[in-house]
Structures are given as C-alpha cells and as structure tokens.
Amino acid sequence: MSNNPLHWLEDELAGLSAQHLRRELQSWGRDRDSGPICGGDVSLINFASNDYLGLARELNSPTMQTTLEEFGWGSGASPLVTGRTTVHAALESDLAAFKATERALTFPTGYTANVGTIAALVGKQDVILSDTRNHASIIDGCRLSAAKVLVYRHNDVDHLAELLGAATSHRRRLIVTDSLFSMDGDVAPLDKIAELARAHNCMLMIDEAHATGVFGEHGRGLAELFNCEDAVDVTVGTFSKALGSIGGFVAGSKLLIDWLANSARSYMFSTALPAACASASRSAVQLIQTEPHRREQLLSNAQHLRQRLQSIGLLPESQNEFYSQIVPLVVGTPEKATALSAALKSAGLLVPAIRPPTVPVGGSMLRVSLSARHTQSEMDQLVDVLTTN
Ligand SMILES: Cc1ncc(COP(=O)(O)O)c(C=O)c1O
C-alpha cells in the first residue's frame, strides 16, 4: 500500500476518466482576428467564449495605460484596507448610474459576488428559494449561508409559489435566480418571479452575468427588458462576459451596499481587483451604452443560428420569443458530447463539451456561445459540420 496520503486521488481521477468526465488542462494561443489557436498553430473559430460583444480586445484605452502606470498591477490589499482605489470608486459610480441603482460594489469575480452576497443576506434562521439550474456560484453561496434551501423546478413559477406559500415561519426569505441561464441559454420569467416576491414580501436577487450588456434597451439586462427592475432588490453581474474584462459586481440600494461592504466575506477578505482592470471595466460600461449595435448584432446572430438549427431539428422550437446567444445542443452522455466536440475541433470549430457536474446527469451538451463578431458564414459552417456528424 502506498504511503502517499494523496494516493486515493489516482483512483478518483481514473474513475472520472472511465466516465468521460475528466477535465484536462489546456492552454491556448490567441490569433488577434480568428481567436483561439490550439497546439500546432491550428486556428479555430471560437464558439466557446463569453466575450459576447467582442470587447475583450478593445478595452486597451490610453486611460487604462495611464492607470497602470499610476497604480501598478496589484492592488495590494483588500478593498477595506487600501485596495479600493479612486478608479474602483469611479467604476462603482458608473455602474450604479448604468444599472439605475443607488450604489454598486465591485468584487474580485462574479463567483465571489454571488457567494459573498448570499451568505451576507441570509443565515440559519432563513430560507432561500433557488432555481434548480442556477449557476454553481449561487449554489455554493446558498450552502455557505447555512440557510434552508428550497429548490424549485427550473423556471416553474407555480412550484416557486407553492414553496413560498409553505415557507412562512422563517426570519427572512430570499428568491435567487439566474436571469439568463448560463448553460441552457433560456430566460427566467422575471416579471412573474418579481410579482411573487413582492406579494410575499420576499427579497429578490437576480444574477445577470450573461444578460448584462446583451438585453434591454440600454443593455442593463433582462430585468430591464421585463420592466421589473424596481422589484429586484439585489442584482449581481460580472465584467468577465459581455463586458470583456474581469471582476464581479452587485448593484442595489445604498443600504444593501453598505451592508455587503461590512459583511460579505468574499469582499472583505480578498484582495481588490487591480485598478487597471477597474479602468478597463469602466471603458466597457461606457461602450455598452454608446455602442448598442454590438448587442443588436449579437442577438441577430443568435436568431440566425437558432433558426437554422431549429429548421433541421437540432434545436427544439423556442419556448418563448428570446433568441439568446447561448445555444445548447443536448446530446445526453459525456461520451457523445466529447466525441462531437472533438469532431468539430477537427473541422476547425471550437465548441466545448459540457458534462456533469456542470449539467445534470443525462444532460451533457455542446454549448455554442455566440459573439457579435461571428459572421454568418462561420455560423453556417458550424451548422454544416453539425449536420454531417
Ligand atoms: C450565471 C453566472 N454567474 C456567475 C458567474 C461567475 O462569474 P465570474 O466568471 O466573473 O466569476 C458565472 C460564470 O460562469 C455565471 O455563468
């Protein structure tokens, strides 16, 4: 018997391999125009990135360079010590103005924003009502909070109402949902959820990670599109997707932000983002307001690809009028998903296989992620290769 106390990991990893669930770390080069390059200098068309508006390469403003020279790379401390620079403060003001809330707070990532916020809002005496397909960072925040968690069926408002009706004896109640679901690409019925939250005097938190910059007349997200922003108490977002940068944020009332700055442990006990990143995010917040054509192009791409896939039966008919930029092609087993992803890669297309635990067992899929930069011919190429595999 081995005396390495980590020996058991070998068996665990072998178990993952046998189920086609093992992740291998990869590293990618980048081609400025065509995106990721895999080993051997092969350039692939990228359907795997959340840089929905193509901003990641365009935030290189002179202001950012000046910020870098002035503040250096690392912020050096938690925001409550000296990590929160004047650039972070300006970004938070910009965000609050953009999201039409009193205040905003930046976190190191969207993950830490969700985890820290949920655990700061509810505890042992409280209850959380959470959609079964919520992002892992919401699930982890729920666990960390020690509150009772009632999971409602995906987007099922009647089930949510039933659970809410039965959960009356707790100190506080929090409903939490993704607005655009990160893997399924479908949209939560936010107007109906907001109505329920108000009727039951329950806190409502939504995660607009994939919707900010994409939906709504001003790009604020799906709560804007559903015209229910006033009923949302806590909005979480990230700079790492349509905004092309890095970092998470929460937008809401002054009271909420004061409380989070005093109690969200992932805010208090982690080093602040570099000021240069905050500066890049400021440019991104500006660009999504001044350049709506980017999201219009993205959503038009989404409509094109979805309609083509629906017409050949590779995607079910849309349940609603939303053509989102995340297009799931469910194939079932991890084995099928990895094989199809490999076949697409051989044809020059990068589409990741998504397997448990990211999706439920039986729901392995290819997740096609669109960008405003994709051309019609790139999307048609994807459809052609899918048709022959
Ligand atoms: C719905 C959702 N929330 C939060 C996050 C976390 O954001 P970040 O990547 O900034 O940590 C993600 C990222 O995958 C997400 O999909």
The ligand as an SDF file (V2000), in Angstrom:
LIG
                    3D

 16 16  0  0  0  0  0  0  0  0999 V2000
  -24.6120   32.8190  -14.0780 C   0  0  0  0  0  0  0  0  0  0  0  0
  -23.1990   33.0620  -13.6510 C   0  0  0  0  0  0  0  0  0  0  0  0
  -22.9890   33.7320  -12.5140 N   0  0  0  0  0  0  0  0  0  0  0  0
  -21.7360   33.9980  -12.0830 C   0  0  0  0  0  0  0  0  0  0  0  0
  -20.6420   33.5700  -12.7900 C   0  0  0  0  0  0  0  0  0  0  0  0
  -19.2660   33.8350  -12.2510 C   0  0  0  0  0  0  0  0  0  0  0  0
  -18.7020   34.9370  -12.8900 O   0  0  0  0  0  0  0  0  0  0  0  0
  -17.1030   35.0860  -12.9300 P   0  0  0  0  0  0  0  0  0  0  0  0
  -16.6420   34.3050  -14.1050 O   0  0  0  0  0  0  0  0  0  0  0  0
  -16.8900   36.5620  -13.0620 O   0  0  0  0  0  0  0  0  0  0  0  0
  -16.5910   34.5570  -11.6470 O   0  0  0  0  0  0  0  0  0  0  0  0
  -20.8120   32.8690  -13.9760 C   0  0  0  0  0  0  0  0  0  0  0  0
  -19.6260   32.4470  -14.7660 C   0  0  0  0  0  0  0  0  0  0  0  0
  -19.5280   31.4420  -15.3620 O   0  0  0  0  0  0  0  0  0  0  0  0
  -22.1260   32.5910  -14.4110 C   0  0  0  0  0  0  0  0  0  0  0  0
  -22.3350   31.8800  -15.5350 O   0  0  0  0  0  0  0  0  0  0  0  0
  1  2  1  0
  2  3  1  0
  2 15  2  0
  3  4  2  0
  4  5  1  0
  5  6  1  0
  5 12  2  0
  6  7  1  0
  7  8  1  0
  8  9  2  0
  8 10  1  0
  8 11  1  0
 12 13  1  0
 12 15  1  0
 13 14  2  0
 15 16  1  0
M  END
$$$$
